[in-house]
Structures are given as C-alpha cells and as structure tokens.
C-alpha cells in the first residue's frame, strides 16, 4: 500500500483503540521512525501532516536533516544514547526519548544552559540485550534525579519484548502506565510524567489502549524496507 493509505489505516486503528477505552484520539501522536528511509519517503510523511520524526543514529539523522532544513519538524532521538555523542545529540535534536541511566542524565544536566525536557527509557522486561532503567532501579534513583534541576523528566519510553500475538505485550504496557501513576503520585520536583512513548508497528493499538501518548511507527507507515 501507499504511505498515505498506511497512514489512514494507522489513524483509523488508533481511533478505534481510543474508542474501546474511551480516550480522545487527539491525545495520541504518531512518531515516524525514519531508520533506513530515503528523503523521498520522509517527504511523503511530512506531506501527510506528521511532524514528529524519530531517528536511531546520528549519522543517518544528519543526512535526513540536511534535506529538510527549514521544515517544521520535531526531531526525536530514540536510539541508544552513547555518552560521547550526547553533546552532538543535544545540538541536533529537539528531544531525547532514550535517556537510559543516571550517567546520561548527569551528562545532559552538565551540558545544557537552560532546563531541558527528556523521556527516560525503561527496560520494562529487564532484558539484558536492551538499555534503560529497571522499574526498581528508576524508583531508587528518583530522589537523586529530582536534584538535577536542568533536566525535567516528562515521559517514559519502553520497548517491550516482541510477540507475534500482540496481546502478550499488554502487561508490559500496563506496567509502564502503572509506573507513570506511581511516579506522579510522589509529586517529586523535575518528574511529572505526562507522556508514555510505547508501541510500534505490530503492537501500537495495544499500546494506545494502555495509555500511550506517542507511538513510534516505521514499517506500518513506510512499508517494508
């Protein structure tokens, strides 16, 4: 299918998912994952009105950004956050979704002049192959994080395990939403979780039902590479 048809299908699926749980579809944003995509396909996505673009690698992101200088785009970094590239990432991107540890938060805190919002990445299934705070690790770090007054944590991001049956992913999305409620119940400085970035091409409907405000979609939007 064409990208425009894919987009229409995704929008319809999000609306139906919201209806099932009595949410407003306007609470959910589509972030187009641009990994391995050419500028012509990204242009089609922009023409559809999508303004959130996600990049996993700085080198590829630079190439994409060169094509769209002057365009109204919110570039989100969603890849693994390497400490030696944090300066570069801060200069390139409007937002970092994948802050995966206290050290990364400290690096950002030291390098910005004005307070900056970020999302914290949570390793929701505690998989050794993935980055991010564990739930308990984040809870323990919260008092320290709250003192980093140049970093405001406004969201949580997670990549749960992959299952062919998307229903099996639901408990992980639910767990992230519960963590959001726990943190917000603490009323801690610099941590007010307004966003959940969760759900990708194969499970975004489930994520929306469980409270996602941003769904990160590549294949279902752009088509198979």
Residue pairs with C-beta under 8 A, 6 or more apart in sequence:
1 9
1 223
3 41
3 44
3 45
3 48
3 221
3 222
3 223
4 44
4 48
6 220
6 221
6 222
6 223
7 30
7 45
7 48
7 50
7 221
9 220
10 30
10 204
10 217
10 220
10 221
11 25
11 30
13 204
13 205
14 25
14 28
14 30
14 204
14 205
14 208
14 215
15 25
16 205
17 23
17 205
17 206
17 208
17 209
18 24
18 25
18 27
18 28
18 208
20 209
21 208
21 209
23 208
27 213
28 208
28 212
28 213
28 214
28 215
29 52
29 213
29 214
29 215
30 50
30 52
30 214
30 215
30 217
30 221
31 52
31 53
31 54
31 76
31 78
31 197
31 214
31 215
31 216
31 217
32 42
32 45
32 50
32 52
32 53
32 54
32 217
32 218
32 221
32 222
33 54
33 56
33 78
33 200
33 216
33 217
33 218
33 221
34 42
34 53
34 54
34 55
34 60
34 61
34 64
34 218
35 55
35 56
35 57
35 60
35 218
36 60
36 225
37 64
37 218
37 222
37 225
39 64
39 67
39 68
41 222
42 53
42 64
42 67
42 68
43 67
43 68
45 53
45 221
45 222
46 68
46 71
46 73
51 72
51 73
51 74
52 74
52 76
52 214
53 64
53 73
53 74
53 75
53 76
54 76
54 77
54 78
54 97
54 216
55 61
55 64
55 75
55 76
55 77
55 78
55 79
55 93
56 78
56 79
56 80
57 79
58 77
58 79
58 85
58 88
58 89
58 92
61 75
61 77
61 92
61 93
62 92
65 75
65 92
74 94
74 95
75 92
75 93
75 94
75 95
76 93
76 94
76 95
76 96
76 97
77 89
77 92
77 93
77 95
77 96
77 97
77 98
78 97
78 98
78 157
78 197
78 216
79 98
80 98
80 100
80 131
81 89
81 96
81 98
81 99
81 100
81 104
81 131
83 103
83 104
83 107
86 104
86 107
86 108
86 111
87 111
89 96
90 96
90 108
90 111
90 112
90 116
95 117
95 118
95 119
96 108
96 118
96 119
97 118
97 119
97 121
97 155
97 157
97 197
97 214
98 119
98 121
98 131
98 132
98 157
99 105
99 108
99 118
99 119
99 120
99 121
99 153
100 120
100 121
100 123
100 131
100 132
100 133
101 131
101 132
101 133
102 141
102 144
102 145
105 118
105 120
105 145
105 148
105 151
106 148
108 116
108 118
108 150
108 151
109 148
109 149
109 150
109 151
112 150
112 151
114 150
115 149
115 150
115 151
115 152
116 150
116 151
116 152
117 152
117 153
117 154
118 151
118 152
118 153
118 154
118 155
119 153
119 154
119 155
119 156
119 157
119 195
119 197
120 132
120 133
120 138
120 153
120 155
120 156
120 157
121 131
121 132
121 133
121 156
121 157
121 158
121 159
122 132
122 133
122 134
122 135
122 138
122 156
122 157
122 158
122 176
122 179
123 130
123 131
123 132
123 133
123 134
123 158
124 132
124 135
124 158
124 159
124 160
124 172
124 175
124 176
125 160
125 161
125 172
126 134
127 161
130 159
132 158
133 141
135 175
135 179
138 179
139 182
142 183
142 186
142 188
142 191
143 188
145 151
145 153
145 190
145 191
146 188
146 189
146 190
146 191
147 190
148 190
149 189
149 190
151 190
152 190
152 191
152 192
153 190
153 191
153 192
153 193
154 192
154 193
154 194
154 195
155 193
155 194
155 195
155 196
155 197
155 213
155 214
156 176
156 179
156 180
156 193
156 195
156 196
156 197
156 198
157 196
157 197
157 198
158 172
158 173
158 176
158 197
158 198
159 198
159 200
160 169
160 172
160 173
160 198
160 203
161 169
161 172
162 169
162 202
163 169
163 203
166 202
166 203
166 205
166 206
167 206
169 203
169 206
169 207
170 206
170 209
170 210
173 196
173 198
173 199
173 203
173 206
173 207
173 209
173 210
173 211
173 212
174 210
176 196
176 198
176 210
176 211
177 196
177 210
177 211
180 193
180 196
180 211
183 191
183 193
184 192
184 193
194 213
195 213
195 214
196 207
196 211
196 212
196 213
196 214
197 212
197 213
197 214
197 215
197 216
198 207
198 210
198 212
198 214
198 215
199 205
199 206
199 207
199 208
199 212
199 215
199 216
200 215
200 216
200 217
200 218
201 217
201 218
201 219
201 220
201 221
202 220
204 212
204 215
204 217
204 220
207 215
208 215
219 225
